[in-house]
Every structure is written in C-alpha cells, then in structure tokens.
Amino acid sequence: MSGSRRVRRATFLAAAKADVGRLAEDDPHLATLALRKVRELEGGVVEGVPLQEMAATGDLGDCRKLYFGPGNPPSHRIVYRDLGESGGVEIVEVVAVEAREELYSYLLASSRLGRLPIESKLRFNRVHQQAIQRRAARRRE
C-alpha cells in the first residue's frame, strides 16, 4: 500500500473471542500471534487474502483470511469480514480463529455465518469433534 495506511477497528464474534481463549489455553504463543495479526490488520500493516465460494465451505466471498502460526503454510487462519466504515474507520469482524487443517477455520466461519452447505454439515461435525478431541488429549498430557 502506498501513501497512508488504512485504519481499522476489529470486533470479534463472541465465538471468535472464545477461539482465542481456547488458543491461549492450548498454546499461549499462538494466541499472542493471532492477536498480533489482528493488531496489524487494524493498523493497516497487513491485508487479508480474499476468500471465495467453495462447495466444501459455502460462500465466504465477503471474507478474508490471515495466516499465522508455525509451518509452511502456517498452521492457523483468522477469517474476518469487512462491515463498512464508521466515522472514517473501517470496521472488520473476526469470525473465526482456528487451525487450517481440513478447512476447519473456513467450515467454522461458514457455520457461524449461517452459510454452511447442507452437504458439508457431516464433514464439519466430524472435523469439529476431532478438534475437540485433540484439545482434550493435549490438556490431559
């Protein structure tokens, strides 16, 4: 971006706040990385990559993703959407903060926005239960 940075304010769906809370319990470093990415988004330092409609995840065409976490590609995604401007500040809403594995972050975002295709509900439920089981196993360790 040339010239001035865009100024944004990020809001979180309650469920997305809970995502960050779970990350903080599981891996405080990942939660810190996620919140740092959101601050960079607010400051106009980073731009998310546009999403689109996919058969597996539904229509997320008004959403964007930010990458964070270890690995190549990074292990986690922040899915957010633009809600427009208020007083010269762009408002973005964080919809999901989750692992990229098996499209989980996108399935979660689509479900939260009421856009999950019927054909994907079984997949979403399976992936969601696996994520819950992985978290429980890590907490028992």
Residue pairs with C-beta under 8 A, 6 or more apart in sequence:
1 44
1 47
4 44
5 43
5 44
5 45
6 44
6 90
7 42
7 43
7 44
7 88
7 89
7 90
8 41
8 42
8 43
8 44
8 89
8 90
8 91
8 92
9 42
9 86
9 89
9 90
9 91
9 92
10 38
10 41
10 42
10 80
10 92
10 93
10 94
11 83
11 91
11 92
11 93
11 94
12 20
12 93
12 94
13 93
13 94
13 95
13 96
13 112
15 96
15 112
16 94
16 95
16 96
16 97
16 112
19 96
19 97
19 98
19 108
20 31
20 34
20 35
20 97
21 31
22 135
23 30
23 31
23 34
23 76
23 97
24 31
25 139
26 135
26 138
26 139
30 68
30 69
30 75
30 76
33 68
33 69
33 76
34 68
34 76
34 78
34 97
36 68
37 46
37 66
37 68
37 78
38 66
38 78
38 94
40 46
41 47
41 48
41 66
41 78
41 80
41 92
42 92
46 66
47 64
48 64
48 65
48 66
48 78
48 80
49 64
49 65
49 66
49 67
50 61
50 63
50 64
51 60
51 61
51 63
51 64
51 65
51 79
51 106
52 60
52 61
53 59
53 60
53 61
54 60
54 106
55 117
55 119
55 120
56 103
56 106
56 107
56 117
56 120
56 123
57 103
57 106
57 107
57 109
57 110
57 116
57 117
57 120
58 110
58 113
58 115
58 116
58 117
58 120
59 110
59 115
60 79
60 106
60 109
60 110
60 113
60 115
62 81
62 82
63 79
63 80
63 81
63 95
63 109
64 79
64 80
64 81
64 82
65 77
65 78
65 79
65 80
65 105
65 106
66 77
66 78
66 80
67 73
67 74
67 76
67 77
68 74
68 75
68 76
68 77
68 78
69 75
69 76
73 100
74 100
75 99
75 100
75 101
76 97
76 98
76 99
76 100
76 105
77 96
77 97
77 98
77 99
77 100
77 105
77 106
78 94
78 96
78 97
78 105
79 94
79 95
79 96
79 97
79 105
79 106
79 108
79 109
80 92
80 93
80 94
80 95
81 92
81 93
81 95
82 90
82 91
82 92
83 91
83 92
83 93
84 90
84 91
85 91
95 109
95 112
95 113
96 105
96 106
96 108
96 109
96 112
97 105
98 104
98 105
98 108
98 131
99 105
99 131
101 127
102 123
102 127
102 130
103 127
104 127
104 128
104 131
107 116
107 120
107 123
107 124
107 127
107 128
108 124
108 128
110 116
110 117
110 120
110 124
111 124
116 124
